[in-house]
Amino acid sequence: MSSLEIRTEHITKDYPGTRALDDVSLGFDNGRVHALVGKNGSGKSTLVKIFAGVIKPTAGDFFLNDEKLHFNTTSEAYEKGIVTVYQEMSLVPGLSVAENIFLGRLPKRNNMVDWRRTYQMAAELLARMKVDINPREMVSRLSMWQSQVIEITKALSFNPKVIMLDEPTSALAQHEVQSLFEAVRALRDQGVIVIYITHKLQELPQIADTVTVLRDGRLIGCVNMSEVQHKDIINMMFGEVKVKSRPKDIQPTSEVVMEVNGLSREGWYQNVSFKLYRGEILGIAGMLGSGRTELLKGIFGADPPQQGEVIVEGHSFKKTNLIKMKSAGVGLTPENRKKEGLILVHTIEDNLCYASMNKTADGWVENKRRRAEFAERQVEELQIKVPRIDALASSLSGGNQQKVVVGNWLNTSPKIMLFDEPSRGIDVNSKQQIFEIMWAQARKGISTVFVSTELEELLEVCHRILIIRHGRIVDEVDPDALNVNELYELCMQGD
């Protein structure tokens, strides 16, 4: 296997008011899987986009062996053998495996598609990936991990020198992850430089040979996985983290407002039980794939559990559904606000009132005055910056879009709010405003369940934190009694 390396020398990338990468010099060679990690905003995505030809660095250079690279388009990166497999899959479900692998490049003979050659070439590539998938199979019939492998195989069809895998296991169940790892190792063994971007630190001992850590746009270090432990990587990622204190005047009562008993859904969460108190902010901490989002959807009835019950103020719901839980006073701000929380092509006013249409209408007739009052109240109370109430939701910043999602449910006068990643993709100031909203609602006696990938946020905001691993609640901790490094270790124990 010939030696191959992609490296940077003093790479810097500036955006208005922000330095995304700051004088980064590093290298990735072939024959090893290189994990690239860092918390949100660390610069991982920026570095990957530079390698992929999506953006140009402000200063510095990058090289493939001794050849200096300069890309204006992603096509130029492909021509040099640098390909990226993104988290969002691009397969066409109605086409076969082989058609997806060679989409737009199907081999031809006499101006006709050479199907025999197409299937033969696909079979050869799949064999190189060490997977048993029929190239004639429709993609719509594949499992999630098989689809992810096909994405990687498609990238392999370009004869790459470098493959960057962006959160490849984010949508996979635990039992599918090992199958994908085998395919990644096959790439490594064929001499491809593999850069593996992940938030799932518990995966690193299983798949990574080296770990490169970025923090706030700077390179913190590159280490061999065999020489470090979880806590070492966490210390590199976070350094000394200062956690703000939540207001001391916010104290939950002893009244149980919601009780979850034995909630289960096969493959996602098992026998989950806990109590939520009036005015409490309860955090749920776990790594990606631990079942956090699925649990919230189960409680809310968006994806009902198969067993167990949810009791809200003494009323038992053994079969949760959206209508029942909304009527019981439960609201959910979903993880993906653009797809599940908003209708971006509708107005801000519409999006603030969808969940409360029963309150803003007189029978079947919408009361426009009341509807406007509901919307304007949330704009004022949540300090949502809007050009006009009738502007499209798509015109707002990420932070203000998130406030609209929250305001939509606050208009229902909820007793319990379920927040799934409410601070994802928004700036620091907007995050703090979301936390202030939680605290303000807690003062009114509204209870909250809060899920966040950024575990330091849970320490800042919550009264209690439950630890979830592989779909089971395994511990309960006091956020005042530990730091973020210790919380991460608890989330990853046994992985």
DAPERA-V447522 format. One record per residue. N is the residue number from 1. RES is the residue in three letters. PHI is phi in radians with two decimals (* if undefined). D_FIRST is the distance of its C-alpha to the first C-alpha in whole Angstrom. Layout:
n = <N & N>
res = <RES & RES>
phi = <PHI & PHI>
d_first = <D_FIRST & D_FIRST>
This chain:
n = <1 & 2 & 3 & 4 & 5 & 6 & 7 & 8 & 9 & 10 & 11 & 12 & 13 & 14 & 15 & 16 & 17 & 18 & 19 & 20 & 21 & 22 & 23 & 24 & 25 & 26 & 27 & 28 & 29 & 30 & 31 & 32 & 33 & 34 & 35 & 36 & 37 & 38 & 39 & 40 & 41 & 42 & 43 & 44 & 45 & 46 & 47 & 48 & 49 & 50 & 51 & 52 & 53 & 54 & 55 & 56 & 57 & 58 & 59 & 60 & 61 & 62 & 63 & 64 & 65 & 66 & 67 & 68 & 69 & 70 & 71 & 72 & 73 & 74 & 75 & 76 & 77 & 78 & 79 & 80 & 81 & 82 & 83 & 84 & 85 & 86 & 87 & 88 & 89 & 90 & 91 & 92 & 93 & 94 & 95 & 96 & 97 & 98 & 99 & 100 & 101 & 102 & 103 & 104 & 105 & 106 & 107 & 108 & 109 & 110 & 111 & 112 & 113 & 114 & 115 & 116 & 117 & 118 & 119 & 120 & 121 & 122 & 123 & 124 & 125 & 126 & 127 & 128 & 129 & 130 & 131 & 132 & 133 & 134 & 135 & 136 & 137 & 138 & 139 & 140 & 141 & 142 & 143 & 144 & 145 & 146 & 147 & 148 & 149 & 150 & 151 & 152 & 153 & 154 & 155 & 156 & 157 & 158 & 159 & 160 & 161 & 162 & 163 & 164 & 165 & 166 & 167 & 168 & 169 & 170 & 171 & 172 & 173 & 174 & 175 & 176 & 177 & 178 & 179 & 180 & 181 & 182 & 183 & 184 & 185 & 186 & 187 & 188 & 189 & 190 & 191 & 192 & 193 & 194 & 195 & 196 & 197 & 198 & 199 & 200 & 201 & 202 & 203 & 204 & 205 & 206 & 207 & 208 & 209 & 210 & 211 & 212 & 213 & 214 & 215 & 216 & 217 & 218 & 219 & 220 & 221 & 222 & 223 & 224 & 225 & 226 & 227 & 228 & 229 & 230 & 231 & 232 & 233 & 234 & 235 & 236 & 237 & 238 & 239 & 240 & 241 & 242 & 243 & 244 & 245 & 246 & 247 & 248 & 249 & 250 & 251 & 252 & 253 & 254 & 255 & 256 & 257 & 258 & 259 & 260 & 261 & 262 & 263 & 264 & 265 & 266 & 267 & 268 & 269 & 270 & 271 & 272 & 273 & 274 & 275 & 276 & 277 & 278 & 279 & 280 & 281 & 282 & 283 & 284 & 285 & 286 & 287 & 288 & 289 & 290 & 291 & 292 & 293 & 294 & 295 & 296 & 297 & 298 & 299 & 300 & 301 & 302 & 303 & 304 & 305 & 306 & 307 & 308 & 309 & 310 & 311 & 312 & 313 & 314 & 315 & 316 & 317 & 318 & 319 & 320 & 321 & 322 & 323 & 324 & 325 & 326 & 327 & 328 & 329 & 330 & 331 & 332 & 333 & 334 & 335 & 336 & 337 & 338 & 339 & 340 & 341 & 342 & 343 & 344 & 345 & 346 & 347 & 348 & 349 & 350 & 351 & 352 & 353 & 354 & 355 & 356 & 357 & 358 & 359 & 360 & 361 & 362 & 363 & 364 & 365 & 366 & 367 & 368 & 369 & 370 & 371 & 372 & 373 & 374 & 375 & 376 & 377 & 378 & 379 & 380 & 381 & 382 & 383 & 384 & 385 & 386 & 387 & 388 & 389 & 390 & 391 & 392 & 393 & 394 & 395 & 396 & 397 & 398 & 399 & 400 & 401 & 402 & 403 & 404 & 405 & 406 & 407 & 408 & 409 & 410 & 411 & 412 & 413 & 414 & 415 & 416 & 417 & 418 & 419 & 420 & 421 & 422 & 423 & 424 & 425 & 426 & 427 & 428 & 429 & 430 & 431 & 432 & 433 & 434 & 435 & 436 & 437 & 438 & 439 & 440 & 441 & 442 & 443 & 444 & 445 & 446 & 447 & 448 & 449 & 450 & 451 & 452 & 453 & 454 & 455 & 456 & 457 & 458 & 459 & 460 & 461 & 462 & 463 & 464 & 465 & 466 & 467 & 468 & 469 & 470 & 471 & 472 & 473 & 474 & 475 & 476 & 477 & 478 & 479 & 480 & 481 & 482 & 483 & 484 & 485 & 486 & 487 & 488 & 489 & 490 & 491 & 492 & 493 & 494 & 495>
res = <MET & SER & SER & LEU & GLU & ILE & ARG & THR & GLU & HIS & ILE & THR & LYS & ASP & TYR & PRO & GLY & THR & ARG & ALA & LEU & ASP & ASP & VAL & SER & LEU & GLY & PHE & ASP & ASN & GLY & ARG & VAL & HIS & ALA & LEU & VAL & GLY & LYS & ASN & GLY & SER & GLY & LYS & SER & THR & LEU & VAL & LYS & ILE & PHE & ALA & GLY & VAL & ILE & LYS & PRO & THR & ALA & GLY & ASP & PHE & PHE & LEU & ASN & ASP & GLU & LYS & LEU & HIS & PHE & ASN & THR & THR & SER & GLU & ALA & TYR & GLU & LYS & GLY & ILE & VAL & THR & VAL & TYR & GLN & GLU & MET & SER & LEU & VAL & PRO & GLY & LEU & SER & VAL & ALA & GLU & ASN & ILE & PHE & LEU & GLY & ARG & LEU & PRO & LYS & ARG & ASN & ASN & MET & VAL & ASP & TRP & ARG & ARG & THR & TYR & GLN & MET & ALA & ALA & GLU & LEU & LEU & ALA & ARG & MET & LYS & VAL & ASP & ILE & ASN & PRO & ARG & GLU & MET & VAL & SER & ARG & LEU & SER & MET & TRP & GLN & SER & GLN & VAL & ILE & GLU & ILE & THR & LYS & ALA & LEU & SER & PHE & ASN & PRO & LYS & VAL & ILE & MET & LEU & ASP & GLU & PRO & THR & SER & ALA & LEU & ALA & GLN & HIS & GLU & VAL & GLN & SER & LEU & PHE & GLU & ALA & VAL & ARG & ALA & LEU & ARG & ASP & GLN & GLY & VAL & ILE & VAL & ILE & TYR & ILE & THR & HIS & LYS & LEU & GLN & GLU & LEU & PRO & GLN & ILE & ALA & ASP & THR & VAL & THR & VAL & LEU & ARG & ASP & GLY & ARG & LEU & ILE & GLY & CYS & VAL & ASN & MET & SER & GLU & VAL & GLN & HIS & LYS & ASP & ILE & ILE & ASN & MET & MET & PHE & GLY & GLU & VAL & LYS & VAL & LYS & SER & ARG & PRO & LYS & ASP & ILE & GLN & PRO & THR & SER & GLU & VAL & VAL & MET & GLU & VAL & ASN & GLY & LEU & SER & ARG & GLU & GLY & TRP & TYR & GLN & ASN & VAL & SER & PHE & LYS & LEU & TYR & ARG & GLY & GLU & ILE & LEU & GLY & ILE & ALA & GLY & MET & LEU & GLY & SER & GLY & ARG & THR & GLU & LEU & LEU & LYS & GLY & ILE & PHE & GLY & ALA & ASP & PRO & PRO & GLN & GLN & GLY & GLU & VAL & ILE & VAL & GLU & GLY & HIS & SER & PHE & LYS & LYS & THR & ASN & LEU & ILE & LYS & MET & LYS & SER & ALA & GLY & VAL & GLY & LEU & THR & PRO & GLU & ASN & ARG & LYS & LYS & GLU & GLY & LEU & ILE & LEU & VAL & HIS & THR & ILE & GLU & ASP & ASN & LEU & CYS & TYR & ALA & SER & MET & ASN & LYS & THR & ALA & ASP & GLY & TRP & VAL & GLU & ASN & LYS & ARG & ARG & ARG & ALA & GLU & PHE & ALA & GLU & ARG & GLN & VAL & GLU & GLU & LEU & GLN & ILE & LYS & VAL & PRO & ARG & ILE & ASP & ALA & LEU & ALA & SER & SER & LEU & SER & GLY & GLY & ASN & GLN & GLN & LYS & VAL & VAL & VAL & GLY & ASN & TRP & LEU & ASN & THR & SER & PRO & LYS & ILE & MET & LEU & PHE & ASP & GLU & PRO & SER & ARG & GLY & ILE & ASP & VAL & ASN & SER & LYS & GLN & GLN & ILE & PHE & GLU & ILE & MET & TRP & ALA & GLN & ALA & ARG & LYS & GLY & ILE & SER & THR & VAL & PHE & VAL & SER & THR & GLU & LEU & GLU & GLU & LEU & LEU & GLU & VAL & CYS & HIS & ARG & ILE & LEU & ILE & ILE & ARG & HIS & GLY & ARG & ILE & VAL & ASP & GLU & VAL & ASP & PRO & ASP & ALA & LEU & ASN & VAL & ASN & GLU & LEU & TYR & GLU & LEU & CYS & MET & GLN & GLY & ASP>
phi = <* & -1.27 & -1.32 & -2.57 & -2.58 & -1.95 & -2.54 & -2.07 & -2.27 & 0.98 & -1.27 & -2.29 & -2.36 & -1.91 & -2.08 & -0.93 & 1.40 & -2.48 & -1.84 & -1.34 & -2.32 & -2.23 & 0.97 & -1.65 & -2.18 & -2.74 & -2.58 & -2.23 & -1.87 & -1.49 & 1.52 & -2.50 & -1.65 & -1.81 & -1.40 & -2.01 & -2.28 & 2.81 & -1.23 & -0.96 & 1.49 & -1.37 & 1.97 & -1.00 & -1.10 & -1.11 & -1.09 & -1.08 & -1.15 & -1.18 & -1.04 & -1.47 & 1.43 & -1.37 & -2.33 & -1.90 & -1.22 & -1.29 & -2.66 & 1.61 & -2.38 & -2.39 & -2.36 & -1.95 & 0.94 & -1.78 & -1.57 & -1.27 & -1.86 & -2.62 & -1.91 & -1.79 & -2.47 & -1.18 & -1.06 & -1.17 & -1.15 & -1.02 & -1.09 & -1.56 & 1.55 & -1.92 & -2.20 & -2.17 & -1.87 & -1.48 & -1.05 & -1.45 & -1.31 & -2.00 & -1.31 & -1.75 & -1.03 & -1.45 & -1.97 & -1.31 & -1.00 & -1.09 & -1.10 & -1.18 & -1.09 & -1.94 & -0.97 & 1.44 & -2.41 & -1.08 & -1.11 & -2.18 & -2.49 & 0.97 & 1.11 & -2.13 & -1.10 & -1.56 & -1.17 & -1.06 & -1.18 & -1.02 & -1.21 & -1.15 & -1.11 & -1.11 & -1.09 & -1.14 & -1.15 & -1.13 & -1.16 & -1.10 & -1.43 & 1.04 & -2.19 & -1.80 & -2.21 & -1.25 & -1.11 & -1.56 & -1.19 & -1.26 & -1.07 & -1.07 & -1.68 & -1.48 & -1.31 & -1.11 & -1.20 & -1.13 & -1.09 & -1.14 & -1.12 & -1.12 & -1.03 & -1.20 & -1.11 & -1.04 & -1.11 & -1.11 & -1.15 & -1.54 & 0.91 & -1.30 & -1.70 & -2.33 & -2.14 & -1.89 & -1.87 & -1.67 & 0.82 & -1.17 & -1.86 & -1.08 & -1.87 & -1.73 & -1.27 & -1.00 & -1.25 & -1.54 & -1.10 & -1.08 & -1.11 & -1.19 & -1.03 & -1.05 & -1.17 & -1.15 & -1.14 & -1.10 & -1.09 & -1.00 & -1.23 & -1.60 & 1.58 & -1.46 & -1.30 & -1.91 & -1.90 & -1.99 & -1.65 & -2.68 & -1.73 & -1.46 & -1.12 & -1.19 & -1.40 & -0.99 & -1.09 & -1.47 & -2.15 & -1.62 & -1.66 & -2.29 & -2.26 & -1.96 & -2.00 & -1.93 & -2.53 & 0.92 & 1.45 & -1.96 & -1.35 & -1.59 & 2.97 & -2.14 & -2.32 & -1.36 & -1.04 & -1.21 & -1.86 & -2.28 & -2.01 & -0.91 & -1.12 & -1.16 & -1.15 & -1.09 & -1.08 & -1.16 & -1.23 & -1.95 & 1.04 & -1.53 & -1.63 & -1.65 & -1.78 & -1.27 & -1.50 & -1.30 & -1.01 & -1.27 & -1.37 & -1.62 & -2.28 & -1.20 & -1.57 & -1.54 & -1.40 & -1.39 & -1.68 & -2.54 & -2.26 & -1.87 & -2.17 & 1.03 & -1.25 & -2.47 & -2.54 & -0.94 & 1.57 & -2.20 & -2.64 & -2.35 & 0.86 & -1.49 & -2.40 & -2.92 & -2.05 & -2.13 & -1.77 & -1.04 & 1.34 & -1.58 & -1.92 & -1.82 & -1.60 & -2.14 & -1.90 & -3.04 & -1.37 & -0.99 & 1.53 & -1.41 & 1.82 & -1.09 & -1.09 & -1.10 & -1.13 & -1.07 & -1.13 & -1.16 & -1.07 & -1.36 & 1.56 & -1.26 & -2.50 & -1.02 & -1.23 & -1.58 & -2.50 & 1.70 & -2.53 & -2.08 & -1.92 & -2.00 & 0.86 & 1.52 & -1.69 & -1.56 & -2.16 & -1.46 & -2.24 & -1.31 & -2.60 & -1.03 & -1.15 & -1.08 & -1.25 & -1.10 & -1.13 & -1.38 & 1.69 & -1.87 & -2.21 & -2.32 & -1.71 & -1.30 & -1.05 & -1.78 & -1.14 & -1.26 & -1.65 & -2.04 & -1.86 & -2.36 & -1.94 & -1.08 & -1.53 & -1.80 & -1.30 & -1.06 & -1.03 & -1.01 & -1.17 & -1.40 & -2.12 & -1.08 & -1.30 & -1.97 & -1.07 & -1.19 & -1.65 & -1.73 & -2.05 & -1.79 & 1.22 & -1.65 & -1.85 & -1.23 & -1.62 & -1.10 & -1.13 & -1.15 & -1.05 & -1.12 & -1.10 & -1.05 & -1.16 & -1.17 & -1.07 & -1.21 & -1.04 & -1.28 & -1.20 & -1.63 & 0.94 & -1.42 & -1.48 & -2.17 & -1.20 & -2.71 & -1.15 & -1.70 & -1.27 & -1.25 & -1.06 & -1.16 & -1.40 & -1.54 & -1.22 & -1.03 & -1.12 & -1.27 & -1.07 & -1.11 & -1.12 & -1.13 & -1.04 & -1.14 & -1.06 & -0.98 & -1.44 & -1.13 & -1.18 & -1.52 & 0.97 & -1.28 & -1.72 & -2.40 & -2.05 & -1.85 & -1.88 & -1.87 & 0.91 & -1.19 & -1.78 & -1.17 & 1.28 & -2.17 & -1.33 & -1.05 & -1.11 & -1.15 & -1.03 & -1.08 & -1.15 & -1.11 & -1.13 & -1.07 & -1.12 & -1.03 & -1.12 & -1.10 & -1.20 & -1.08 & -1.08 & -1.50 & 1.63 & -1.40 & -1.68 & -2.36 & -1.97 & -2.17 & -1.93 & -2.61 & -1.19 & -1.40 & -1.12 & -1.12 & -1.14 & -1.11 & -1.14 & -1.29 & -1.78 & -1.64 & -1.49 & -2.40 & -2.33 & -1.68 & -1.75 & -2.04 & -2.33 & 0.89 & 1.42 & -2.19 & -1.32 & -1.96 & -2.86 & -2.33 & -2.29 & -1.63 & -1.08 & -1.44 & -1.89 & -2.67 & -1.90 & -1.15 & -1.12 & -1.17 & -1.16 & -1.07 & -1.08 & -1.09 & -1.19 & -1.85 & -1.04 & 1.48 & -1.59>
d_first = <0 & 4 & 7 & 9 & 12 & 16 & 19 & 23 & 25 & 29 & 29 & 32 & 34 & 37 & 39 & 43 & 44 & 41 & 38 & 35 & 32 & 33 & 31 & 28 & 25 & 22 & 18 & 15 & 12 & 9 & 8 & 12 & 15 & 17 & 21 & 23 & 27 & 30 & 34 & 35 & 36 & 33 & 31 & 28 & 29 & 30 & 26 & 25 & 27 & 27 & 23 & 24 & 27 & 30 & 31 & 31 & 31 & 34 & 33 & 29 & 26 & 23 & 19 & 16 & 14 & 18 & 19 & 22 & 23 & 26 & 27 & 30 & 29 & 27 & 26 & 25 & 22 & 21 & 21 & 19 & 17 & 18 & 20 & 22 & 23 & 27 & 29 & 32 & 30 & 31 & 31 & 34 & 36 & 38 & 35 & 33 & 29 & 28 & 30 & 29 & 26 & 27 & 30 & 31 & 28 & 30 & 29 & 32 & 34 & 37 & 37 & 37 & 34 & 32 & 32 & 31 & 28 & 28 & 28 & 26 & 23 & 24 & 23 & 20 & 19 & 21 & 19 & 16 & 17 & 19 & 22 & 25 & 27 & 29 & 28 & 32 & 33 & 35 & 33 & 37 & 36 & 33 & 33 & 32 & 28 & 28 & 29 & 26 & 23 & 25 & 24 & 21 & 20 & 22 & 20 & 17 & 19 & 19 & 15 & 14 & 12 & 14 & 17 & 20 & 22 & 25 & 27 & 26 & 28 & 31 & 33 & 32 & 34 & 32 & 32 & 29 & 27 & 25 & 25 & 23 & 21 & 19 & 18 & 17 & 15 & 14 & 12 & 11 & 9 & 8 & 6 & 10 & 12 & 15 & 18 & 21 & 24 & 27 & 30 & 30 & 29 & 30 & 27 & 24 & 24 & 23 & 20 & 19 & 17 & 19 & 22 & 23 & 27 & 29 & 33 & 36 & 33 & 32 & 29 & 30 & 27 & 23 & 23 & 21 & 22 & 23 & 25 & 27 & 30 & 31 & 34 & 32 & 30 & 34 & 35 & 32 & 33 & 37 & 38 & 42 & 43 & 46 & 48 & 51 & 54 & 55 & 59 & 61 & 64 & 62 & 62 & 62 & 65 & 65 & 66 & 63 & 63 & 60 & 59 & 56 & 56 & 53 & 51 & 49 & 46 & 44 & 40 & 41 & 44 & 46 & 50 & 50 & 53 & 54 & 57 & 58 & 61 & 63 & 62 & 58 & 55 & 52 & 49 & 46 & 43 & 40 & 36 & 35 & 35 & 38 & 41 & 43 & 43 & 44 & 46 & 48 & 48 & 50 & 52 & 53 & 53 & 51 & 48 & 51 & 50 & 51 & 53 & 55 & 57 & 58 & 61 & 62 & 65 & 67 & 66 & 63 & 61 & 59 & 58 & 56 & 56 & 56 & 60 & 61 & 59 & 60 & 64 & 63 & 62 & 58 & 56 & 52 & 50 & 47 & 43 & 43 & 46 & 45 & 45 & 47 & 49 & 51 & 52 & 50 & 52 & 56 & 58 & 57 & 61 & 60 & 57 & 59 & 61 & 59 & 59 & 63 & 65 & 67 & 69 & 69 & 70 & 74 & 73 & 71 & 72 & 70 & 72 & 70 & 72 & 71 & 67 & 67 & 69 & 66 & 63 & 65 & 66 & 62 & 61 & 64 & 63 & 59 & 59 & 57 & 57 & 58 & 59 & 61 & 62 & 61 & 58 & 55 & 53 & 50 & 52 & 51 & 49 & 46 & 49 & 52 & 50 & 50 & 53 & 54 & 53 & 54 & 58 & 58 & 58 & 60 & 63 & 63 & 64 & 62 & 62 & 59 & 56 & 52 & 49 & 46 & 44 & 47 & 45 & 42 & 41 & 44 & 45 & 46 & 50 & 50 & 48 & 51 & 53 & 52 & 52 & 56 & 57 & 56 & 58 & 61 & 61 & 61 & 64 & 65 & 64 & 62 & 59 & 55 & 52 & 49 & 45 & 43 & 39 & 40 & 41 & 43 & 45 & 47 & 48 & 50 & 51 & 52 & 55 & 53 & 49 & 48 & 44 & 43 & 40 & 38 & 42 & 44 & 46 & 45 & 47 & 50 & 50 & 52 & 50 & 52 & 51 & 47 & 45 & 42 & 39 & 41 & 42 & 38 & 38 & 40 & 39 & 35 & 37 & 36 & 33>
